[in-house]
Amino acid sequence: MDSPVLELRKLSDVPGTGGQIQQLGPPALERANSLAKPEDRDDFVAGRIALWHFAASLLDVDPTRLVPDYRCPQCGPGQDHGRPGFMLDGGPAPLALSASRASGWVLLAGVVHPADGFRLGVDLEAISGVGFDGFDDVALTAAEKEFLVSIREQDQATQRARLWARKEAWLKMTGEGLRRNPAEVDVLDRPGLQDVNAVKNRDLPEGFVAALALG
């Protein structure tokens, strides 16, 4: 199985967002301009630029040689959403990529020259941002709900966020996203899923969980 490279970056540390925004392409620019809150727009742009530079570093090429090419399994190529990818000098860059933003951070995952059909998905979650009244009923399977009530109450918020990160990572990997009911996807012991606790010898920031799905 291909082994992905993982990087965690703080969005506020992503350099040159102002001067490089045009490099993100029309679909991303349109999406950025549709965001009402300036802070949401800044985080979106910084996340896309971070992924662009990450892809260039994996291939050891100048970022200007890469053109974003996001493809949605439902909508096709040239989207502002879907699986991230890039064109390199006019042809598809030999990369499998995934990215996830949460509370000022972005987690990036990539494989160079992946095997045919290889897919991956990564998700980063702030524990404080997961859960609302009725969340368990709409997001968790019966087995997952039983698991939550079996552990100490003070640990339940972390484990709830962990389960959600695993679901998001898995559904990114499959390309289904939230078009599939997450309450039908049991991730307690699903093969191909793993929790991410550290990236390049760096622990996740306190209050975060993450997951990686490979398939």
Stockholm file with secondary structure:
# STOCKHOLM 1.0

chainA/1-215         MDSPVLELRKLSDVPGTGGQIQQLGPPALERANSLAKPEDRDDFVAGRIALWHFAASLLDVDPTRLVPDYRCPQCGPGQDHGRPGFMLDGGPAPLALSASRASGWVLLAGVVHPADGFRLGVDLEAISGVGFDGFDDVALTAAEKEFLVSIREQDQATQRARLWARKEAWLKMTGEGLRRNPAEVDVLDRPGLQDVNAVKNRDLPEGFVAALALG
#=GR chainA/1-215 SS CCCCEEEEEEGGGCTTHHHHGGGGCHHHHHHHHHCSSHHHHHHHHHHHHHHHHHHHHHHTSCGGGEEECEEETTTEEEESSSBCCEEETTEECSEEEEEEEETTEEEEEEEESCCTTCCEEEEEEEGGGSCCTTHHHHHCCHHHHHHHHTSCHHHHHHHHHHHHHHHHHHHHHHTCGGGSCGGGCCCSSCTTEEECCEETTEECCTTEEEEEEEC
#=GC SS_cons         CCCCEEEEEEGGGCTTHHHHGGGGCHHHHHHHHHCSSHHHHHHHHHHHHHHHHHHHHHHTSCGGGEEECEEETTTEEEESSSBCCEEETTEECSEEEEEEEETTEEEEEEEESCCTTCCEEEEEEEGGGSCCTTHHHHHCCHHHHHHHHTSCHHHHHHHHHHHHHHHHHHHHHHTCGGGSCGGGCCCSSCTTEEECCEETTEECCTTEEEEEEEC
//
